[in-house]
């Protein structure tokens, strides 16, 4: 991951590229804002001017277009966009993982205190506030609650079908219809 950060970082500002990313004739990439600063530092104010690449010192000619005439590196911009998206997802997953750590003991919360109905770590059960409480593994409690939820949904669905059937039955046959 760190190597990818280095590849996707501007050699001038040392941050992840800020689009638009411009590519020089020597194949080095820079943020447009950073190249603007380089032009100012090298006194290159003419659209036909030239300046030295900050990386390799090769002379780069602007050929009448100024910075606008330099090509954008769309590939780097797309990779950068995907990288930032994945970095954000990684951050969210890390936050989720950390939220499953006991704040008091720094241990993974893999148990559920059935008395308080909240996740706890093993140290909370052995030595903490939940020592005398009934506990179970999170996975087992989750599986049991999932089964119970599915049963409840099935019951609601069944009751819905009974109600639908009752709605369709003519009123004279309602006495014989049993829910």
Secondary structure, 3 states (H helix, E strand, C coil): CHHHHHHCECCCCCCECCCCEEECCCCCEEEHHHHHHHHHHCCCCCCCCEEECCCCCCEEECCCCHHHHCCECHHHHHHHHHHHHHHHHHHHHHHHHHHCECCCCCCECCEEECCCCEEECHHHHHHCCCCCCCEEEHHHHHHHHHHHHHHHHHHHHHHHHHHHHHHHCCHHHHHHCCC
